[in-house]
Amino acid sequence: MKVRLGGAVIAAALVFLTTLVGPAFAQGGEIIREVQIEGTQRIEPETVRSYLAIQPGDPYDPERVDRSLKTLFATGLFADVTLRREGDALIVRVVENPIINRIAFEGNNKLDDETLQQEIQLRPRVVYTRTKVQSDVKRILDLYRRNARFAATVDPKVIPLEQNRVDLVFEIDEGPTTGIKGITFVGNTHFTDGQLREVIQTTESRWWRFLTTDDSYDPDRITYDRELLRRFYLSEGYAEFRVLSAVAELAPERDGFYVTYTLEEGERYKFGKIEIATQLKNLSAEELRPYLAMTEGDWYNADLVEKSINQITDAVGNRGFAFVDVRPRPTLDRENHVVDLVFDVDEGPRVYVERIDIVGNLRTLDKVIRREFRLVEGDAFNTSRLRRSQQRIRNLGFFKKVDVHNEQGSAPDKTVITVEVEEQSTGELSLGAGFSTTEGPLADISIRERNLLGRGQDLRAAFLISGRTQQLDLSFTEPYFLDRNVAAGFDLFRIERDNQDRSSFDQFSVGGAIRFGFQMTENLRETVRYTLRTDEITNVDSDASRFIRDQEGTRTTSAIGHTLFYDRRDNRIDPTEGYFASLSNDLAGLGGDARYIRTRVSSGYYYPVKAPDWVLSVTGEVGHIQGLGKDVAIQDRFFIGGDTLRGFETGGIGPRDIETGDALGGNTFAVGTVSLQFPLGLPQELGVAGRVFTDFGTLFNIDQSGSEIVDKSSLRASIGTGVSWKSPFGPIRVDFAVPVVKESFDEKELFRVSFGTRF
């Protein structure tokens, strides 16, 4: 009985265990004794096994098999993966993705291979996957869209090679540039669409805009246009102006965009009461009132408000207040359409410059940028000096982009200034061709590096040949000599000039100069120079004036000089506002044959009569050269006419031998110009402007005397008109001037033409 009972208990226990364990075996299956890897070529089987969630000795589990499958696909190494069970073995079969042997681009003309290669992620010797290819196709399309080619298509082609390698070719159809077919404005009542198109940077596509990209669609430029419109309206008195939307719609043909700006102009406001409230000790509001750029009753202008803030900030800073905060507090009177302004002048937070970081300068040395800063570590932070520093860095011309901003430093009273720059090419190779009335046809070639070895040094070599002149120049400038704010440099030159038409002789000059220049103040610069040159008067005609025949031969000049230049113009090349003044002196006689002292004084004033396009300018210059113990040689005298006095030939006025007609030059001169430049109603980007002018001047005083010499100090004057065009081939100027006050022996020149181009 006992044995039977024990057997029954064991049997019952076995039945119970079978009930519990049976479902587990049903779910997991049999034990996997072996994992076999098939299809591998480059990848080791052990690498495949490392990704599996099921290993020998584990029960077969469909969930683990599925997880292993997903893991293997996620590696990106395989084009296909299958897992199957054969008895107690798990068979893993893989198809490896090929390796990229080479990547090529076909059909791309506007974007080169290097640019496209930098955009994509795939590289040779990297595993090929369809996902990465599609991602790179999208990247290429995005790049073309950023270059205004929305019709571009990209078709990737795979060329199989042996050893499971492939060549990947992106076949590109760039399509036409997606330009701007039309720009319209909605809501503008005070300004026409044409006037507003002149304000924004984006332009409509036209045939003459083939050298600009402003007529192509660029979302960033559209955003910038919104800001330009806002600034324009705020400068015209519309204090409540808003750009409600700027929408660009792609044409159905996908060949251009239609851009629509929706505006809310609001009413036009004038300046009302303008007050200054200062909390600074020993500084009254009346002392700061002269620095206001506007007066009560003027049309409201946000630019004048900003200008007033800068001028007050600078004035207060110059009085010893290192920390100043100037904030305008406007109050709009919507009933009377006036803006009352209160400028609150108070002590700003005491913040010091902790550090200046410079990033992005791969070639230019840090010190080249730092020496342009008006702030250094430890200085009291000043926003006006920060803006001036940014402008000085931009004026270097070394960088495509300059961004200067500040962030809080390691403490609340410290700030870190960061300068982000993007370098651009500073080397120049230019080939030029052109024509001028004075020189005739001309051609030149020059090589220049404005940032030599990243040190900010300027090296230039140039050769010019024209109908009358052959000139070779070599110059070098170190802008900060011995790490001081002193520009040092030298110039070497060789010049051959044909003066036969003017004075019946040729001139050959060779020499050089060394110079030093430094900023005395922000706008005042002093330059000191020493010049050593040899001039030879040759090929004097036998029937030339005896006063010129007496000059034949070679003379050496050793001279020291200086130039004091004060400049407050808004632009040195094409000024629209401001003024300048210059004083120059030269003394010859420190060796050599020449003995003289020469003085020149010049000045100019520019005033925007109506917006920046209408500019009234008044310029003038006087000069005198005095011989010291000997007569002034002809090569040292002044010759007036041509560009300096339109309506008269070069050397067309002044002392002259009336028997031979040769111009002899003079020792004293004075010239002046009053000019009004204005637009001609053509699109602004064409760069065409007209002008009316009057030139006036005199040239007299010569050391020699004789009955055949005429030397009158009478005033000459001309009136004229002209057109200038900033063409794709270089600047072109055409002037027509008529002398209205002249002497009978003067030489006239009604038309004056000059143009040139550089490639």
ABEGO torsion letter per residue (X at the ends): XAAAAAAAAAAAAAAAAAAAAAAAAAAAEBBBABBBBBGBAABBAAAAAAABABBBGBBBBAAAAAAAAAAAAAAGABABBBBBBBEABBBBBBBBBBBBABBBBBGBAABBAAAAAAABABBBGBBBBAAAAAAAAAAAAAAAAAAGBAABBBBBBBBBBBGGBBBBBBBBBAEBBBBBABBBBBGBAABBAAAAAAABABBBBBAAAAABAAABBBAAAAAAAAAAAAAAAAAAGBAABBBABBBBBBBAAGAEBBBBBBBBAEBBBBBBBBBBBBABBGBBAAAAAAABABBBGBBBBAAAAAAAAAAAAAAAAAAGBABBBBBBBBBBBAAAGBBBBBBBBBBBBBBBBABBBBBGBAABBAAAAAAABABBBGBBBBAAAAAAAAAAAAAAGABABBBBBBBBBABAABBBBBBBBBBBBABBBBBBBEBBAAAEBBBBBBBBBABBGGAGBBBBBBBBBBAABBBBBBBBBBABBGGBBBBBBBBBBBBBBBAAAAAGBBBBBBEBBBBBBBBABAABBBBBBBBBBBBBBBGBBAABBAAAAAABEBBBBBBBBBBBBBBABABAABBABEBBBBBBBBBBGBEEABBBBBBBBBBBBBBBABEAABBBBBBBBBBBBBBBGBBBBAAABBBBEEAABBGBBBGABEBBBAAAGBBAEBABBBBBBBBBBBBAGBBAAAGBBBBBBBBBEBBBEBABBEAABBBBABBBBBBBBBBBBBBAAEBBBBBBBBBABBBAABBBBABBBBBBBBX
